[in-house]
Amino acid sequence: MGDMLVKLYELPELNSALEEARKNGIIIKRPIGPEKYFVVEWVRSKFGNHWASETDMTFSNKPISSFIAIDEKTNKIVGFACYDATVRGFFGPTGVDEEYRGKGIGKALLLACLHDMFNVGYAYAIIGDPGPIEYYKKTVNAIEIEGSYPGIYKNMVREI
């Protein structure tokens, strides 16, 4: 599967997605510098080194180009989403802890990132190497970019 394209000027509304997550006890927020180690290590433990490396990169951007989901009761990270992590204009990676899936967290993180991309000046976002293509089509009207596989990831080092 190749990459997907999203029109950032035609996104679904953000506040209802944030409110849905909050009803499930989840806060969506942009992390701050002192949280970097915890965020990156959480991503590494749940999703591996590649996604941890990309998440680490977002803390060098101004503003920090990632969002996290926090369980209000435990104050623990339960999800994350990034943009401008691999290359500019790309959304991802993103992931939600398996125990917390199905609560609207992924949608809230996706929309938080995409709205932020629009607010900093992007008109379009590319979802690189997307997993759930039908989800992105349904949620943000993403369209497939023909001939984009393997794209930017073509010569990526996979193992040491």
Disulfide bonds with the S-S distance in Angstrom:
none
